Amino acid sequence: MADNGKYCIGITYIDRMIEIGLSVFNSILFLLVVKLIIDPDKLFFCKI
């Protein structure tokens, strides 16, 4: 039973980390899209 409890906590922790990771990833994507819309020349220059 104790092991099962640890397992559940571990899964919850991993889910939380994935959730945070996805939100950070989405924020970065959003910022890139905004940058692309506002200033496409600079972003294009950075890619080269």
N, C-alpha and C positions, 0 to 999 in steps of 0.2 A: 504493500500500500504506500509506503514512504517513497519508494522508487517511482511509482505512478505519479505521485504528487510532484516530485522533482521534474519528471518528464513533462507534465502539464505546464509547470512554471517555465521550463526551458522553451517549450513551443510558443508560449505567450510572449516570452522575451524575444525570440526569433521573429515572430509576427510583428512585434513592435519595431524592431530594427528594420525589417523590410518596409514597413509603413513609412518610417522616417526616411529611409533611403529613397523610396519612390517619391515622396513629397519634395525632397531636395532635388532629385533628378528632374521632376516636373518644373520646379522653380527655375533651374538652370535652363531647361528647354524654353520656358516662357521668356526668360531674359534674352536668350539668343534670338528668338522670333521677334521680340520687340526691337532689339538692336538691328536686326535685318530690315525691319519695316522703317525704322527711323533713319538709319545710317547704313545703307547697303554697300556704298563704296568702301567705307572703312573696313567692314567685315570681309569684303572680297579681297581687299589689299592684305588683310591678315592671313587669309587662306593661302595666298601666294607666298 
